[in-house]
Amino acid sequence: MISPFFKKKESSEKPSDQPQDLAPGPAPEQADLAIEAGDENKAYGANVPDKAKMDKKSLDLIFAVEQMIQAKQHTELQVNELQDRLAHAGGNIERLNRDARHLNKVIEEREKSIHELEQKIVDKNMKVDQVVEDYRELQRKMSTEIEELKSVIELEQQKYNGLLQKHNDTLGEKNKRIHELEEKMGRQEVENQHLKQKYDATHQEKVYLANMISDFTNRMSAPLGRDN
């Protein structure tokens, strides 16, 4: 018959027999421990007297000792297995830490590059804003100058139209005056022709009268006897 103490011990050890989600298989150290446990069992078996000659209490005691030895061995195996798994997990953690440090370094470099790019973008945006502002200022100045030039051109156009009208009026007056002078010259030419004709007639008449007077004078001065 097994004592309640050992039943409780067995029930408390059962959960530890469940499979773990850590590294698989025992390490070489666990195999050594298993060999040592076997040696201890052999030594214990050599020292234990014949169970057939023992009473109930002695058998229970021997069974309890055997259970304790097995529990100790199992616990040592579990401890060693957990230590191996812990070492393996520590290696994984160290590797993950190295990867994390590397990733942090990469992230810092990327963040630095992003910050530099953001600064460049900010600088370019400032330059673009300045260029846009300069363009708007130039556009305002050009608009003002264009309006002023429009006013000047309109004024000059009015002056030109006035001068053109004055020129046309002067040209009309000139043409009218020329036409009047041409008509007057035509009348003068006709009148001159009439005067010339009158002059010629008067001159001929004068010559004729002069000849008559000369002939009369010659006749009057001739001796009277010559007439016979």
Secondary structure, 3 states (H helix, E strand, C coil): CCCHHHHHHHHHHHHHHCCCCCCCCCCHHHHHHHHHHHHHHHHHHHHCCCHHHCCHHHHHHHHHHHHHHHHHHHHHHHHHHHHHHHHHHHHHHHHHHHHHHHHHHHHHHHHHHHHHHHHHHHHHHHHHHHHHHHHHHHHHHHHHHHHHHHHHHHHHHHHHHHHHHHHHHHHHHHHHHHHHHHHHHHHHHHHHHHHHHHHHHHHHHHHHHHHHHHHHHHHHHCCCHHHC
